[in-house]
Amino acid sequence: MKPIAELAYCTNVHPGETLARTKAMLEQHAVRVRELSCQTSGNAQQTLGIGLWLSAQSAHDLLAENEGIVRFRGWLEERGLAVRTINGFPYGDFHGETVKTRVYHPHWADPNRSLFTLDLARILAALVEPGTRTASISTVPIGWRSDFTNEGCGASVGLAASQLEWIAERMREIEDRTGVRVTIDLEPEPGCLLDRAEHVVSLFDQCFSSETTRTYLGVCHDICHSAVMFEEQDEALELYARNAIRVGKIQVSAALSCHGAPKELAELAQFDESRYLHQTCVLAGSGEVRFFEDLGLALDAMPDGFWRTHFHVPVHLDAISRLSTTAKEIPSALAAASKVDPPVFEVETYAWTVLPPHLRERDLAAGIAKELAWTRAALERAGYTIDDGDAASDGVGEVRG
């Protein structure tokens, strides 16, 4: 029997510092993506799965409204949008002039992170389609590594682990009340306290022994992030499986890569922009991997080797002029994920608007639709059946999750 895959696109590509802005962006872009990418059966068009991003302010606005979630769910249904997952990584304005390391704040040693995540979980449990058993919230992988200094590392990591244990207990209460298991899935990222699968395994072994914590905490595997760290996709996912760490979500994403030739680096320099952090790893001939916090720092150092840069480029592109992308890593991750309980697959190319001008789509929705079509085909080649949510929308059919 073929595994069933849920597919969504992450709406953190759109500004959404307030709920009103979030809705305006969904109206402008997500509705158009649905028109371009969802098939029509009879007189009805399929729903579009989205990975909803809500800032802390947006989540607060939604919960503060009288029956706000109920009305928002109806608003989404009217537009054929189905929330499959929530991206709980960015807390504030993810489209501000300069984001960089601010995106990792508050980290998990700060109670504001757990309170924000609890708000998101309450919202997600109420927004998912009928019949959904599990739903994922991706989150910061504890925090940016340099924020956890050697002097305070033990206390900070211990406090973060305590906050995560606390949120796991709240997720158990939400499941008891709603029947929906919301999992909080740490998303390893280059330069963070957790940036490789082995770091996640070590954290779980050292800090999370209770059944409740391991039931409600898991991993969001971002293919771009893993590729930048020169991990083998199948090995990372198999390591999680061997250690009984559930992967609740896979973010389908691609990074930039090149061999470090002068003309390649000249083109790579066009991607050194001021909003987001573009961590870069360079693999030397000796096998050593040098990490640079941002692309500009790597370009200043000009190390010899094979370069990979954390810049989320459209997943359907294998190459961009002289540069390559890590899109070729995606099929390996999809195939490895089919051997375990399949997670939700979320296309997460948030950097469309900061691509070099000549690479930006005039119609953003058309670009996202191309990515969804490419990912759907890749999932089908990997042996999946795509769940478009039609049966679940009226509460009929197989239980999801």
N, C-alpha and C positions, 0 to 999 in steps of 0.2 A: 504494500500500500504506500502510495506517495505521501511524503510529509506535506503538511499544509502550511503555507507561508502567509503571514499578514504583512502587507506592504504599506508604508506611509512615507510622506515627505515631511521633513522637519520645518516648522514655520519660524524657526529662529533666523531664517534668511530675511524676514520682514521686521521692521521696527515695531515695537509694542511696549513702550514704557508705561502706558496706561491701558485700561480695558477698552476704552473708546478707540484708541489707536490700533489695538490688536484687531478689533472687529473691522475697522476700516481697511486694514491690510488684507484680512481674509476675504473681505468682500471684493477688493480690487484684484487680488492675485489668486487666491485658492479656488474661487469659483471659476475663474478662467482656466486654471490647471485642470479642474474636473472636466470642463467642456472639451479640453484638448486630449485628455488621457483616459477617460472612462467611457466604456462602451454603452450603447443603448440597447436594451432588450425590450421589444414591444414598444410601449409608450413610456417606459421608465429608463432612466439612466442610472448606472451603478453609482454607489457612493464613493467618494474619494477619502481614503485613509490619510489622516494627518497625525504628525507628532507635534502636539501643541506646545508652544513655548509661551509661558506666562511669566512676566517679571513679578517681583514681590509686590509691587504696587498694583499690577493688574489682578493678581490673585486676591489681594486685600479688597480691591474694588468689587470683585465678583462675590466674595463672601459677605461683604457689607450690605449688598442689595437684598431687599426682601424677596425671597425666592429667586435670587439672581442666577443660581446654577440651573434651576428648572427653565427659566426663560432663555438662558444662554444655550442650553441643550436644544430647545425648540428652534432657536435662531439657526444653529448649526444644521439641524435636520432639514429645515426649509431650504437650505443651500446645498444639501447633499454631501455634507462634510461629517465624517465619523472620526472621533478621537480614538486612536489606537494606543497612544502612549503620550507621555509628557516629558519634555526636555527640562529638567530642573537644575541644569548647570548654571546658566547665567542668572544672576540675582537682580541686577539693576539694568541700566540702559545699555543693551548689547550693541547698539548702533550709535553710540556717542562718538565724539571726535577721536578720542583715544581710549581704547579699552585695555589692551595689553594685559598685564598681570592682575588688573582689577577684576577680571572675570573669575578669579579663584577666591574672591572674597564675597561674603564671609566664608571662611573655611569651616571644617567640621569640628574644630575646637571652639567655635563661636556658637552659642545657642541660637543666634538668629538664623543659622543655616538649618537647624532641625525644625524650628518653628515654621520657616518658609516651606520646607519639605512636607511638613504635616498639613499645611494649607493645601498644597498641591495634591496630596494623597486624598484628602476629602473631596476635592474637586474631581479628580480623575475617577474615583469610585462611582461618582454620580453621573459622569459623562459617558462612560463606556457603553457599548451596545448591549442589549439584553443577551444573556447567556454567557457573557464574558466571565471567565474564572480568574484569570491573572492579567495584570497590566503593569507595565514598567515605568518607573521614573528614573531617568539617568541623572547622575549627580557628580559633583567634584570628587576627584580621587584623594580625599582627605584635605589636600591643599597643595600649594606651590612649595616645593622642597625647601627653598631658602627661607620661607616663613617659619619653618620648624628648625630653629637653631640648635646646635649641639648642646648648648647649655640647658635649653628647655624642652629638648626633643621628647624625652620620656613622658614628662607631664603633659605636653601638648598632644602627643599621639594617644596617650591614655585617656585624656579628656575627650578627644575625638571619638575614640572607641566607645566610651561611655555614652556619648550623644547618639551614636549609631545603634547601640543596644537599646537606648530609650526609644528611638524612632521605630525599631523593630517591634517593640511591645505595642506601640500605637497602631502599627499596621495590623497586628493580630486583632486588636479591638475593632478596627475598621472591617476586617474580614468577618468577624463574628456578627457585626451589625448589618453588613451589606451583602455578604457572600462573595465579594470581590477581593482577591488577594493582590494587593499592591506591593510590588517589590521595589526596593531602593537599590539601584544598581550603580556601583562605583565605576567611573569611566577613566581608565588609565590614560594619561596624557604625558608626552615628553616634558621632562623638567619638574613634574609633580612628585609628591611623595610616593605615589604609585605610578610608575610609567612602564612597567613590564609585568607580564603575567606572573613571574616568579615573586614579585613584590606583593601582589594581591594574595597569593597563596601563603606567603609568610605572615601577612597581617591576619588572615583568617585563622591560621594555625595558632598564632600567639594570642589573639584577642577574642576570637569568637568561637566558643565551644558549645553554647546552648543551642538546643534544637530550634527555639523561636528565632534567635538571631540569624541562624543559617537558613531558615525558611524564608525570611523576609529581606535578607541582604544578598546581593549577587553582583554581577558584573555587566556593564555595557561595553561590548567590544567594538571599538572604533577602528575600522580597517586602516584608515589613514594614519592614525596615531601608532598603531602596531607596526606598520610599514616603515615609518620614520625611525623607529627604534631598531630596525633591521631584525624584527622577530619573524619567524616563519608562522604564517597564519594558522595552519593546521596544528602546529606544535603548541601554540598558545592556547587554542581552544581545547586541545586534548589534555593539556595540563590542568585546565579548569575542571574538565570532566573527571579526571583521575582523582582530583581532590574534592569532589562533590560540591563544587562551587557552581551554582546555576548561572548561566548566561541569559539574562532576561531580555536583552536587546542587542542587535548588531547594527551599528551605524555604517551604512554603505557609503564610503567616502574614499577619495583618492588624493595623494600628495604629489608634489613635484619631485623629479629626480633628474640627475645628469651625471656625467663622468668627470666634470670639473674642467673641461676644456675652456680656454679663454672666451670663445664666442658663446658657449653655453652659459657661462657665468655672467656675461654681459646681458644676456636675455633674462637670466634669473634675477638680476638686479632690478628689473622692472616690477617684480613682485614684492619688493621691500617697501611696504606701505606703512602708514602711521597708526592705523586703527587697531589691528590685531597682532598678536604675538605669532611669529613664524619661526618656531624652534627648528634648528637645523642640525642634523647628524651627518658626519662624514666618516665613511668606512675606509680606513687606510689599508694598504696592501698587507700589512702585518696582521690584520684582523682587528686592530684597535678601532673603537668608535669614539670620535671626539664629538662632544655635545656643545652646541652654542645656543644661548638663550634666545637669540633672535637672528634673523637672516643677515641683517647689517653687520653684526659682529663676526659672523662667519665670512662674509665678503671682505671684511677688513683683514682677517687672518689669512685667507686664501690657502687653506690646507690642501694637500694633494689627496685624492681619493674619490670615492663614489658618494655623491651628495644626495640627501633626501631632505626636503623642506616641508614643514607643516603649513601647507596652504591648501585649503579644501577647494580643489578644482573640479569642474564638471566630470562626473564619473564615466560619461560615455566617450571621453577623449583619451586615447592612448598616448598621444603626443601633442605638444603645443610648440610648433616651429621646431627649434633644435632641442627642446627639452622633452623628456619623457614624463609620463605620470605612472603612478603605481596602480592604475586601474586593473592591470593584469593580476594583481594580488586578490582581487575581489572574488573570482570564481573559486579559488582555493578556500577562502573563508566560508563561502556559501556551502561548498561541498562538505567541509568539516562540521558545519553547524547541523547538517542534515542527519548526522549520526546520533544526535542528542535531542532532547525536547526542543523543537524549533522555537527560537525567540521571534519577536517582531523585528522586521527589517525596516530600517528608517534611513532614507536617503537624506544625508545631512551636508549639503553644500551651502554653508552660510555666507561664503565669501564672494558670491556673484557680483555684488555691488562694489567690491574693491579690486576686482580683476583689472589688469591694464585695460584702458579704454577700448582698444581695438578688439578685445576678447569678450566684451560684455554683450549679452543679447539685448537687442532693442526691446524685445518683448520677454520680460523675465519669466512669465508663466510658460512661454513656449520652451525656454531652456529647461525649466523644471520638468515639463512634460517629456522632453527628450530623455532626461535622466531616468524618469520613471519607466518609460518604455524600454530603455536599455536594461534596467535592473530587472524588470519583469521577465525579459527574455533570458537574462542570466540565471534567474531563479528557476525558470522552466528547464533550461539546459542542465541545471544541477539536480533536476528530478523532483522539483516541488510542484504542487498545485497551488495556485494563488487563490486565497480566500478574499473575495471582494465584498464580503459582509452582507450580501443580499438576504440570505436566510436568517442571519442573526438579527437583522434590522426589525423583523416582526416577531422575534422570539421563537422562531421555528428552526429546527435542524440541529446539527451537532453543537455541543457545548464548545466554546472557544477557549483557547489558552491552554 
